Amino acid sequence: MSESKTSSLYCSNIDIPSGGVGLLLIDPQNDFHPGGSLAIADADKDAERISKLIKENLEKIDHIYVTLDSHQKYHIAHPLFWVNEQKVHPTPFTTVTKKDVENGKWKPTRAEHRIWGLHYVSELERKGNFALTIWPEHCLIGTPGHCVRGVIQEALQAWEDAKEKAVSYIVKGNNSKTEHYSAIKAEVIVPGEEDLTDLNRTLLDELSRHDKVLICGQASSHCVNFTVRDIADNWTDSSLKKLYVLRDAMSPVPGFEEAETQFLKDMGKKGLVITSTERANLS
């Protein structure tokens, strides 16, 4: 594996093959499925299709990469990080803007994070990213919601048995000062903590070795969306035709359907292949 600032994010130490088919599976975790704290209604249907794809192509898929959204309770996009003048934390799905922080409507709970909190929401606004949304606590490290959905985990283990090698797991989101929708980089890079928040060149390089990369998972409006955009921004235009977005194996966060639509439209224009699990050619 090549050296990288972000190599510590991997839970695998095997050599990645050149050529063949890679599968990039984004955040297939319980909390994004029905019954989870940030459930997506159709995620279980997506999971069944992903599982079927893996099991029917155990020999054709040369390597699998699985990203894991991994948070602590105290996280910039969770209620505990913020408080108002009445010492009340925001409810889930509250939006925190630069103006809100400047006028004192919301401030970081811990005094040492107040300068960072204003910088963070200012950077989101400057870059034109999603405004900071306070999410329900999700994918807390060590909880059932952090685990890979059972039907997918079963397929991953079947692939490991068939190939006699390990899945590469990529941990993201475990820096509490920044959101980490993309598996490639955080929303705002934290100075001095680049190993967890800056560009993950290891993942970019390893994916680029494959002849074809299939992409699926949750959610198409956020983590899949931002991951694929970052890959596209860091690969050459001629390489983008190697990326296959499986639109029937991902779904948007409720209320963000337009973000999914725009994502698929933009990536299609860039030359990525927008397809399905049934139509994807793994040969």
N, C-alpha and C positions, 0 to 999 in steps of 0.2 A: 504494500500500500504506500502511495506517495506521501511525503511529509506535508503537513498542513497545520495551520493554527487550529483548525477545527477537528483534527483527527481524534481528539479525545471524546467527541460526541458519538463515536461508533462503538457498538457492542459486538464487534466482530473484528478478527485480526487475520482474515484469510485474503489470499490474492484474488483479485477480480479478473475474470477472463476478458480477453479482447474478442470483439465480434459477438455474434449471436444476439439473443433477445434478453433484455433486462426488463423487469417489472418494478415500477416505482409506485408503492402503495402508501398513500398519504393518510395518516391518522385514523386507522380503522378501529377505533376504540369505543368501549361501551358507552361512554358519556355522550357520544354523538349518535347513538342508536336509541330506538324506542325504549323508554324506561330510564334513560340517562338524564343527566342534569341539563344538557344542551342538545336535546334530541332532535333529530331530523327525521321526519315522518317516513320517508322512503328508504332510509339507510339500510334496513334489514333486507329489502329487496335487492339493493345494490350489493350487499354482503353476500347474498346467495349467488349472484352472478359472478362476483369476484372469486368465490370459492370454487364454483364450477369451472371457471376459466383456468384456475391453477391446477385443479385435479385432472382436468382433461388434457393438460399440456405439461405434465411433470418433466418430461424429457426435453421438451422444446424451449422451456424457459431456462435460460442459462444462469441468471442470478436474480435475486429478489432483494429489494431495498424497502424497508418499512420505517416510516417516520412515526414518532410517538410524541404527541403534544404532552408536555410534562410540566405541571405547574405546582406551586405551593399556594397555600391559602392566602398568604400575603403576596399579592401580585398586582401590578399596576392596572390590570384589567379586571380585577376582582373587587368587590365592595370594601373589603377590609383596608385597602390601600388609601381610600379617600374618606373624607369626613366634611360635614358642613359646620356652620357656626353653632348649631345645636348639638354637635358631637354625634350626629346621625350619619350612618354610612349610606351611600346611594343604593337604590334598589337595582336589581338586574335590568339591563337594557337601557339604563340611563346613559345619555351622551354627555361627556365632559369635554368642553371646548376651551380654547385659549382664553376667550373672554370670561368664561366661568371661573377659571383659575385666577385671572388677573383681578376680577372684582370680588374674590373671596367666597363665591358661591360654593366652590369645592376646593379643598386643599389636601395634600398628602397627610395622612394620619401622623406619620413620624416627621418631626421637625427637620431632620437631616436630609429628607427627601423633597423638601418644598421647592428648592431651586431646581432640582431635576424635574419635578412634576411640571413646572411651567415650561421648562426647556422642551420636555417631551411633547406636550400637546402643541407647542409652537412649531416643532419640527414636523409633526404630522400635517399641520395646516400648511406649512411652507411647501412641503413636497406633494401636496394634493392627495394624500392618503386618506383612507377612511378616518373619520373622527374617532376619538377614543370612545368605545362602547364598553360599559361595565357589564361583563358577562356573568351568568350564574357560575359559581365555583365549579370548575370542571377539570377532569384529568388530573386530579390531585395525586401526586406521587404516592404510591403504595395503597391506593384505594381501588376497589373493584372497577370504578369508572375509568381508571387509567389502563386497564387491561385490554388487549386485543379481543374483538368480538369472537366468540367461541367458534362459530362456523368458519371464520377466516383463519383462526389460529390452528384449527384442525387441518386445513388445507396447507398452511405453511409447514406444519410438521410432516405432512405427507410428502411435500416437496423436499424437505431436508432428508427424509428417509430415502427417497428415490435418488437424489443427487449426492447423498453422503457429504453434505457441506452445510454451512450455516447461513441463515438469512442475515443480512446486514441491517441492524436496527440503528436508526439515527434519532437521537434525543434532541428535542427543541422546546423552547419555552421555559427552561428552568432558570433563566435569569429574571428575577422578579421586577426589574426596572424597565422592561420593554416587552412589547408583544412580539410574537414570533410566528406569524401566519405562515410565512415561507420557510421551507426547509433549507433554503439557500442563505438567507440572512434575516436578521431581525428588522422590525419596523424602524427602530432608531438604534444605531450602534452605540454601545455604552463604552466610553473611554476607559481604558485600563482593563476592560473585560471583553476584549475582541475575540478571545478564544471561544466564547459562547454566543457572540452576537454578530460578528463580521462575516464576510463572504466565506461560505463553506466550499473551498476549492477542491477538497478531497472528493466530495460528492459530485461536483460538476465534472471533474476529470474522470471519475469512474463511470459515470453515466455515459460520457462521450465515447468510451471505448466500444460500446455496443453498436451493432448495426441497426438495431431497432429498440426503442424504449416505450413500453406501454405504461400509461399513467392513469390511475384511478384512486378512489378514496373519498374522504370527506374534508371539508365541504367544498363543492364546486364554486361557491361564491367567495370563499376566503382562502383556506390553506392550499387547496389544489390550484386555485386561481393564481395566488401570489407566487407559489413555487414554480409553476410553469412559466409565468412571466419572467421570473428571475433567471431561469434556465435559458429562455429565449434571448434575454438581454446579454447573456454572457457566452453564448455559442455563436459561431459564424452562421450567417444566413443559409449557407449551403448545407449545414448540419441539421437544420430545423425539421427537415422532412423525415428525420429518424424518429421524431416524437409523435406518438399515437395517443390521442386523448380519448379515453373510453367513456363517452358521454352517458351510457346507460349504467355506469358503475360509480356514479357520483351524484350528489344532490345538493341544492343550496340550503343555507340557513333560512328558515322562514322569514319572509320580509325582505330578502336580498336576492330575489329571483332575477332582477334586472342586472345585477352584478355578474351572475352566471351567464346570462345571455350575451352581455358585452364581452366577457372573457372568451367565450367560444367564437364569437364573431371576430374578435381581434386576432386570436391565434390562428384561425382559418386563413385570415388575410396574410399572416406571416409565413404560411406554408406548412404549418403543422397539419397532421392528418386527424381530422375529427371523425371518429368512427364508433363502433360498438364492440362489445365482447363477442358477439356472434360473427361480426364481419372482419374482425382483426385477423390478419394473416400472420401467423407466427413462424412461417417457414423462411 
